[in-house]
Amino acid sequence: MNPRLSFKTSIAFMFAGLLAFMLYLYFFIGFGSMFEILKKIDPFEYFFYYSLTIAAIFVSGIFYSMTWHELLKVLSLDLSLKRAFLYSWVGNFVDLVLPLETVSGELTRLYLIRQDVRNDVGKAVASLVYHRIISISTTLIALIVSSLYLIIAYNIRMDIILFLSVVSICTAATIIMLLYLSLNEKAAGKIVNLLIRIVSFFIKNEEKLAGLKERAVSDLSVFHRAVESFGKNPKTLAKPFLYSYLSWFSQLAIYLLVFYALGISWIFYCVPQMMVVFSITLAIQTIPIGFPVGLVELVMTYLYNILLSTPPAVNGLATSLIRIVTFWFQVLVGFLIVQWLGIRRILQTESFKDRQITPSE
């Protein structure tokens, strides 16, 4: 993939989505109404609660990386929690800026971890796949539980029930597909062979291609042995699931805190509604080709208008403030971490070269 083309395409998608959402706010909600809400709230109280959302996003990131770190420990892969946190944040950063979520983030983390695990690439892939399965399962279970509560406790319209059902089915299908490829060695082998065929169009060196295929088959075998270890001892997944839920609820707290900061003190009575919106938001971002800006904001605002009794101006403003933390802030921090890791790697490389120079040279 051409890096410049990818970067330009990502920027174009981000600003096109942002423009679409801004136009929606301008024509259907009105910036004036949103500014009126901001004028009425206590600025000190607002900044206090909104600052807690920054802490919550970091706490969520820590628990998210702890989920992956625990899976790596089960597979006897040595990676510090600090590196797991940095690699996870960078992977999330790539997921957010590239319109190819659920693929780009995992590939990025695999690229970053390859030097730490050396020849255990198959195990690293297994940890990433099961980290994704656990994360999606966490969202799916929360979505089903909160949806059932809303259907039983409230008079939910049939079109909303249908929408919730479709999102749940699509999310479950993603989990089933990942599990099928993880457990069925033949199916995964066919995908590897297909990838090798694609690579053969670019690599004409038969010896190099044969070596690549041999390595892929070896890594695939290691991957399935790692997956079998999870199946033989499912108790090892208890901690990863616990950390995943703690990460999930930490990020849900951001949604609640933003509404509370805007003066909606009764928002904590609407936790099921907020769980539905949050779960659907995550589900939309984890479709094979997701649009992280624009579509997510529109869906969030639309669902708030339906599920909450808050005015559209409050919903539009809350959505904007939530996305500042859950998207733009994460992109900013991720970019800084990428730059820091890049500079650090260059310095380490230069230091290694200097040690190789003898006094006579």
MOVEN-V596062 format. One record per pair of residues at least 24 apart in sequence whose ideal C-beta (glycine too) atoms are under 6 Angstrom apart, sorted by the first residue. I is the first residue (numbers start at 1). J is the second residue. D is the distance in Angstrom with one decimal. If there is no record, write none. Layout:
i: {I & I}
j: {J & J}
d: {D & D}
This chain:
i: {10 & 10 & 13 & 14 & 17 & 17 & 17 & 18 & 20 & 21 & 21 & 25 & 29 & 29 & 29 & 33 & 34 & 34 & 37 & 37 & 41 & 46 & 49 & 49 & 49 & 50 & 52 & 53 & 53 & 53 & 56 & 56 & 56 & 57 & 59 & 60 & 60 & 60 & 61 & 63 & 63 & 63 & 64 & 64 & 66 & 67 & 67 & 67 & 68 & 70 & 70 & 71 & 71 & 71 & 71 & 72 & 74 & 75 & 75 & 75 & 77 & 77 & 77 & 79 & 86 & 87 & 89 & 89 & 90 & 90 & 90 & 93 & 96 & 96 & 99 & 101 & 101 & 102 & 121 & 122 & 122 & 122 & 123 & 123 & 125 & 126 & 126 & 126 & 129 & 133 & 133 & 134 & 134 & 134 & 135 & 136 & 136 & 137 & 138 & 138 & 138 & 139 & 139 & 140 & 142 & 142 & 143 & 143 & 144 & 146 & 146 & 146 & 149 & 150 & 167 & 167 & 171 & 182 & 185 & 192 & 192 & 252 & 254 & 255 & 258 & 258 & 258 & 259 & 262 & 273 & 277 & 297}
j: {97 & 98 & 99 & 293 & 291 & 293 & 294 & 293 & 294 & 294 & 297 & 316 & 312 & 313 & 316 & 313 & 313 & 317 & 313 & 317 & 263 & 261 & 257 & 260 & 261 & 261 & 257 & 254 & 257 & 325 & 250 & 253 & 254 & 325 & 250 & 247 & 250 & 251 & 89 & 243 & 246 & 247 & 88 & 247 & 243 & 240 & 243 & 244 & 131 & 239 & 240 & 127 & 130 & 131 & 240 & 127 & 236 & 123 & 127 & 226 & 117 & 120 & 123 & 116 & 337 & 112 & 334 & 337 & 334 & 337 & 338 & 334 & 292 & 331 & 291 & 285 & 290 & 286 & 219 & 219 & 222 & 223 & 222 & 226 & 223 & 223 & 226 & 227 & 182 & 175 & 178 & 240 & 241 & 244 & 244 & 174 & 175 & 175 & 244 & 245 & 248 & 279 & 282 & 171 & 275 & 279 & 168 & 279 & 168 & 272 & 275 & 276 & 272 & 272 & 280 & 283 & 283 & 227 & 224 & 216 & 220 & 278 & 325 & 322 & 318 & 321 & 322 & 318 & 318 & 307 & 303 & 323}
d: {4.8 & 5.4 & 4.9 & 4.8 & 5.7 & 3.4 & 2.4 & 5.2 & 4.5 & 5.3 & 4.3 & 5.1 & 5.2 & 5.5 & 4.3 & 3.7 & 5.2 & 4.5 & 5.9 & 5.8 & 5.2 & 4.8 & 5.3 & 5.7 & 3.8 & 4.9 & 5.4 & 4.5 & 5.1 & 4.8 & 5.2 & 4.8 & 5.0 & 5.6 & 4.5 & 4.8 & 3.8 & 4.3 & 5.8 & 4.8 & 4.3 & 3.6 & 5.7 & 4.3 & 4.4 & 4.7 & 4.2 & 4.8 & 4.7 & 4.8 & 4.8 & 4.3 & 5.7 & 5.8 & 5.5 & 5.1 & 4.6 & 4.5 & 5.8 & 5.3 & 5.4 & 5.9 & 5.6 & 5.3 & 5.7 & 4.6 & 5.5 & 5.6 & 5.9 & 5.6 & 5.7 & 2.4 & 5.2 & 5.5 & 6.0 & 5.7 & 4.2 & 5.2 & 4.9 & 4.1 & 2.8 & 3.9 & 6.0 & 4.7 & 5.2 & 5.1 & 3.6 & 5.4 & 5.8 & 5.9 & 5.2 & 5.4 & 5.9 & 5.0 & 5.9 & 5.8 & 5.4 & 5.9 & 4.6 & 5.8 & 5.1 & 5.2 & 4.7 & 4.7 & 5.5 & 5.2 & 5.8 & 3.6 & 5.9 & 4.5 & 3.7 & 4.8 & 4.6 & 5.7 & 5.5 & 5.1 & 5.0 & 4.9 & 5.1 & 5.1 & 5.7 & 5.2 & 5.7 & 5.8 & 5.2 & 4.9 & 5.0 & 5.4 & 6.0 & 4.2 & 4.7 & 5.8}
